[in-house]
Amino acid sequence: MKRKLIILSIFTLLFGAANAQALPEETNAPIVGEAADESPEYPGGAIEMMKFIKANTKYPQSAASSNITGKCAVKFMVNPDGSISDVTVLEGIKNCPDCDTEAIRVVKSMPKWKPGRLAGKSVALFYNVSVHFSQPKK
């Protein structure tokens, strides 16, 4: 059972599904372990979100000069009004704090999302996404 939970957690992190933490509008207290009826959704869906991230991510000069590549796993809150908050790096790129900073900047710049729903009400839910960094193609 623990193995299945670990695999499910890794899958959630890698593929950007909503975490199972919901914050009800009235209390703002976490409900750990409760799944939402509907996950938050970027306007136009996951493909449009990845297009937005790719188009708006700037490869840091420090990473370019050191030929650093990799991905930053970022966690953020999609609030009941669709706004983004509480952006944090779960796993950054070793020796590249500028990449982590850029991943946070890009996520914070996203437009409002369709919020998650629980029992018919919009709720705040955490969401994970990866921001990839590689040398720009010439």
N, C-alpha and C positions, 0 to 999 in steps of 0.2 A: 504494500500500500504506500509506504514512504517513497519507494522508487517511482511509482506512478506520479505522486505529487511533485517530486523533483523534476521529472521529465516534463510534466505539464507546466511547471514554473519556468523552465528553460524555454519551452516552446512559446510561452506568453511573452517572455522578454525578447526573443528573436523576431517574432512576427507581429509585435505591436498590438496585441489584444488588450482589452481593458483588464486591470487588476480587479480583484474581488473586494475592494474597499469602497464603500459608498458613504457619502456624507449627506444626511438628510438636510433639507433646507432649513428646518426649524431648529435643529440643535447644533449642527456642524460638528457632531461627534462621530468618530469613525465607527462603522459597523463592520468589524473584521469578519471575513468569511462569508459575507452575504453577497451573492451575485446580482448583478443588475439584469433587468428584463431586456434592456437594449443598451448596447455599448455606445460610447460616444463615436461620432463619425465626422471626419474632415469633410468639408464641402466638396462634393464630387467623388468621395470615396478614397480608398487607400492609394490607388494609382495616382490620383491628382495630388495627394499629400506627398508622395515620393517625388513627383515632378517639381512641386514647390520647393522641397528641401534641396533637391539637386540644383535647381535654378538659382536659389538664393544663398547657398553655402559658398563662402569665400575661403579658398585654400590658404591658410596662414603662411606668411612669408617665412616664419621660423621653421615650419614643417617642410616647405619647399627647399630651403637651403640645406636642410638635414636629410632630405629625401624620406621623410616620415609619412607612412600611410597607415590606415587602419580605420576602426569605427569606434564611435562613442555611443554607448547605450544611455539614453536619456529618459528620465521619468518626469511626468508633469501631470498637473491636475487640469481636467476639463470641468469647469464650474457649471452650475445650473444655467447660467446665462450664455454658455458656450465660450467664454473667455478662458485663456490659458494662465495658470499661475503655478507656483511651487515647482519651478523647473530645476532639476538636479541631475548631475551626471552619476549614473550607477556604476559605469565602468568606462574609464577614459582611455586615451591612447598614452602609453608609457612615454615619458620624456617630452610630452607636448601639451602643456597646459593651455596653449593658445588654441588648440583644436577643441578642447573641452569648452573654452569660453565661446568659441564660434558656434559650436553645437547648441549651446544654451541660447545664444543670440538668435539663431535661426528659428528655434522652436518658439521663442517668445514673440517672434514676428509673424507667426501664422495667423490667418484670419480666424474669426469666431467659428467654432465647431457646432454641430448639432449635439446637444448634451445627451448623456446617458439618461435612462429612465428606469425608475424602480417603483412599482405599484402605481404606475400612471403619473408619477411626478418626476420632473427633472431633478437630477441629483449630481453632485460632484463625484467624479471618478478619476482615479489615476490611469494613465495610459503610458505605455513605453514605446519608444521608437529608436532606431539606430540611425546615426548620421555618419556616412562614409566619407573618408578623406583619402584622396589619391592625387598623384601628379596630374595636372591638367594636360589633356592631349593637345599636341601642337598641330 
